[in-house]
Amino acid sequence: MTTRADGRKILVVGVGGLGRAVVEEALDRGAEVSVLVRDPDKLARSVDVRRLAAVTVGDGTDPATLDRAVAGVDVVVSGNGAHKRMAREIARAVKRNGVQKLIWPAGGTNAFADDGVTPAYKLHEGRFPGARDIYLAHQGCIDAIRQVGVNHVIWAPGRMTARGARSRDIEVKVDRSAGMYVSYEDAAWVIVEAAVTDAWDGHLVSAATQTGG
Ligand SMILES: NC(=O)c1ccc[n+]([C@@H]2O[C@H](COP(=O)([O-])OP(=O)(O)OC[C@H]3O[C@@H](n4cnc5c(N)ncnc54)[C@H](OP(=O)(O)O)[C@@H]3O)[C@@H](O)[C@H]2O)c1
């Protein structure tokens, strides 16, 4: 079931592949969507900016820029991950401004194996030599957000690419790795669901694209 987002005020910080898909999904569900980007011309090439409630131009690590962008917003979604300073500054801005929730992208390596205790990167270490470093980069961001102490959902995807449409069948797992590939469109569905419900608050959520759109 897809939850409507009518009137929900969602800010997306960084509109790359994932951020663009989140903007589209949130707009389609009736949310009031604003963005913070470094390059407004690049934004205009990927999103119909007339559909946006506001565009803030600046760096997602700058406290003053963040304060302007998050004012009056219900949920902040970061479209950029593996950036500890950005994670900390966005979390601080969320806290200062009374925003209800921060959704942050980490990686599939940060969810757990089915035993619930083994970090998923250990499953891939042998055939994926960089797995531990990727895990550590993302984990630093997760720890920074938890240290600031804000309500949050950590999005823990494997590889993401655009497929042009949502799949018919998205497998979602909480705190467990669902798999190592998910489309941007399926990722955006999970993230907007996390934005408008409290089902996954405080948890990592992972999903895998199963079938064609
Ligand atoms: N793609 C994957 O396969 C994958 C897998 C697992 C996890 N992830 C995580 O998910 C995140 C999103 O993935 P993606 O594929 O959408 O990445 P992406 O296309 O590179 O998008 C990242 C966006 O973040 C923006 N950004 C970076 N630093 C910023 C800053 N300081 N202030 C404002 N905006 C900033 C970039 O803006 P500019 O356009 O100005 O550069 C870009 O638009 C990644 O950062 C990664 O940590 C990705």
The ligand as an SDF file (V2000), in Angstrom:
LIG
                    3D

 48 52  0  0  0  0  0  0  0  0999 V2000
   24.2640    5.1940   -6.2270 N   0  0  0  0  0  0  0  0  0  0  0  0
   24.5200    4.0820   -5.5420 C   0  0  0  0  0  0  0  0  0  0  0  0
   24.6900    2.9860   -6.1270 O   0  0  0  0  0  0  0  0  0  0  0  0
   24.5710    4.1300   -4.0330 C   0  0  0  0  0  0  0  0  0  0  0  0
   24.6130    2.9400   -3.3130 C   0  0  0  0  0  0  0  0  0  0  0  0
   24.6260    2.9760   -1.9230 C   0  0  0  0  0  0  0  0  0  0  0  0
   24.5960    4.1930   -1.2640 C   0  0  0  0  0  0  0  0  0  0  0  0
   24.5580    5.3630   -1.9760 N   0  0  0  0  0  0  0  0  0  0  0  0
   24.4940    6.6280   -1.2360 C   0  0  0  0  0  0  0  0  0  0  0  0
   23.3610    7.3320   -1.6980 O   0  0  0  0  0  0  0  0  0  0  0  0
   23.7220    8.6840   -1.9960 C   0  0  0  0  0  0  0  0  0  0  0  0
   22.8620    9.1400   -3.1830 C   0  0  0  0  0  0  0  0  0  0  0  0
   23.2000    8.3510   -4.3110 O   0  0  0  0  0  0  0  0  0  0  0  0
   23.0890    8.9770   -5.7820 P   0  0  0  0  0  0  0  0  0  0  0  0
   23.3760    7.8730   -6.7120 O   0  0  0  0  0  0  0  0  0  0  0  0
   21.8390    9.7610   -5.9180 O   0  0  0  0  0  0  0  0  0  0  0  0
   24.3220   10.0120   -5.7900 O   0  0  0  0  0  0  0  0  0  0  0  0
   24.5250   11.2740   -6.7370 P   0  0  0  0  0  0  0  0  0  0  0  0
   23.7650   11.1180   -8.0120 O   0  0  0  0  0  0  0  0  0  0  0  0
   25.9940   11.5070   -6.7920 O   0  0  0  0  0  0  0  0  0  0  0  0
   23.8200   12.4730   -5.9530 O   0  0  0  0  0  0  0  0  0  0  0  0
   24.4030   13.0960   -4.8410 C   0  0  0  0  0  0  0  0  0  0  0  0
   23.8880   14.5270   -4.8290 C   0  0  0  0  0  0  0  0  0  0  0  0
   24.3090   15.1450   -3.6240 O   0  0  0  0  0  0  0  0  0  0  0  0
   24.6870   16.4590   -3.9050 C   0  0  0  0  0  0  0  0  0  0  0  0
   25.6610   16.9400   -2.9400 N   0  0  0  0  0  0  0  0  0  0  0  0
   26.8640   16.4160   -2.6170 C   0  0  0  0  0  0  0  0  0  0  0  0
   27.4740   17.1620   -1.7080 N   0  0  0  0  0  0  0  0  0  0  0  0
   26.6390   18.1910   -1.4250 C   0  0  0  0  0  0  0  0  0  0  0  0
   26.7130   19.3110   -0.5870 C   0  0  0  0  0  0  0  0  0  0  0  0
   27.7840   19.5170    0.1950 N   0  0  0  0  0  0  0  0  0  0  0  0
   25.6580   20.1710   -0.5590 N   0  0  0  0  0  0  0  0  0  0  0  0
   24.5750   19.9700   -1.3430 C   0  0  0  0  0  0  0  0  0  0  0  0
   24.4440   18.9230   -2.1760 N   0  0  0  0  0  0  0  0  0  0  0  0
   25.4750   18.0600   -2.2130 C   0  0  0  0  0  0  0  0  0  0  0  0
   25.3090   16.4000   -5.3000 C   0  0  0  0  0  0  0  0  0  0  0  0
   25.2020   17.7010   -5.8100 O   0  0  0  0  0  0  0  0  0  0  0  0
   25.9850   18.2480   -7.0940 P   0  0  0  0  0  0  0  0  0  0  0  0
   25.0720   17.8830   -8.2240 O   0  0  0  0  0  0  0  0  0  0  0  0
   26.0860   19.7080   -6.8290 O   0  0  0  0  0  0  0  0  0  0  0  0
   27.3190   17.5400   -7.1350 O   0  0  0  0  0  0  0  0  0  0  0  0
   24.4410   15.3700   -5.9920 C   0  0  0  0  0  0  0  0  0  0  0  0
   23.3660   15.9790   -6.6830 O   0  0  0  0  0  0  0  0  0  0  0  0
   25.2170    8.6620   -2.3030 C   0  0  0  0  0  0  0  0  0  0  0  0
   25.7970    9.8910   -1.9050 O   0  0  0  0  0  0  0  0  0  0  0  0
   25.7270    7.4720   -1.5010 C   0  0  0  0  0  0  0  0  0  0  0  0
   26.2590    7.8930   -0.2650 O   0  0  0  0  0  0  0  0  0  0  0  0
   24.5490    5.3470   -3.3330 C   0  0  0  0  0  0  0  0  0  0  0  0
  1  2  1  0
  2  3  2  0
  2  4  1  0
  4  5  1  0
  4 48  2  0
  5  6  2  0
  6  7  1  0
  7  8  2  0
  8  9  1  0
  8 48  1  0
  9 10  1  0
  9 46  1  0
 10 11  1  0
 11 12  1  0
 11 44  1  0
 12 13  1  0
 13 14  1  0
 14 15  2  0
 14 16  1  0
 14 17  1  0
 17 18  1  0
 18 19  2  0
 18 20  1  0
 18 21  1  0
 21 22  1  0
 22 23  1  0
 23 24  1  0
 23 42  1  0
 24 25  1  0
 25 26  1  0
 25 36  1  0
 26 27  1  0
 26 35  1  0
 27 28  2  0
 28 29  1  0
 29 30  1  0
 29 35  2  0
 30 31  1  0
 30 32  2  0
 32 33  1  0
 33 34  2  0
 34 35  1  0
 36 37  1  0
 36 42  1  0
 37 38  1  0
 38 39  2  0
 38 40  1  0
 38 41  1  0
 42 43  1  0
 44 45  1  0
 44 46  1  0
 46 47  1  0
M  CHG  2   8   1  16  -1
M  END
$$$$
